Amino acid sequence: MKNGKKLTVYQRNYLHSLGLNPNEWLLSKKTNIEWVLIERSSGEPHVIPAP
């Protein structure tokens, strides 16, 4: 699995609009269809639709 990267301001705002706390997530993979996020504490992946 790829290492997660810090979120940009736009990505943080998008996660906040989905009801997720941006401080708890790292971005692992970003495509036109979906984003794969990794939870900082547990390392569990989570897939959300791309904006």
C-alpha positions in Angstrom: 0.0 0.0 0.0 1.2 3.5 -0.8 2.1 5.9 2.0 -0.5 8.5 2.7 0.0 12.2 2.0 -1.2 15.3 3.8 -4.4 16.8 2.4 -4.6 20.2 0.6 -7.0 22.9 1.7 -9.4 21.9 -1.1 -9.3 18.3 0.0 -9.8 19.2 3.6 -12.9 21.2 2.8 -14.3 18.4 0.7 -13.9 15.9 3.5 -15.4 18.3 6.0 -18.5 18.6 3.6 -18.8 14.8 3.7 -18.9 14.8 7.5 -15.4 13.4 8.0 -12.7 15.0 10.2 -9.8 15.9 7.8 -7.3 15.7 10.7 -7.9 11.9 10.9 -7.2 11.0 7.2 -4.3 10.8 4.7 -4.7 10.6 1.0 -3.3 7.4 -0.5 -4.7 7.4 -4.1 -6.6 10.0 -6.1 -8.4 9.2 -9.4 -11.1 10.9 -11.3 -13.7 8.4 -9.9 -12.6 7.9 -6.3 -10.2 8.8 -3.6 -8.6 6.2 -1.3 -8.0 7.6 2.2 -6.1 6.0 5.1 -7.1 6.6 8.7 -4.2 7.9 10.7 -4.8 5.9 13.8 -5.7 2.4 12.5 -4.3 2.4 9.0 -7.7 1.2 7.6 -8.4 2.3 3.9 -11.6 4.1 3.1 -12.9 4.9 -0.4 -15.0 8.0 -1.1 -16.3 9.4 -4.5 -14.2 12.1 -6.1 -15.8 15.6 -6.3 
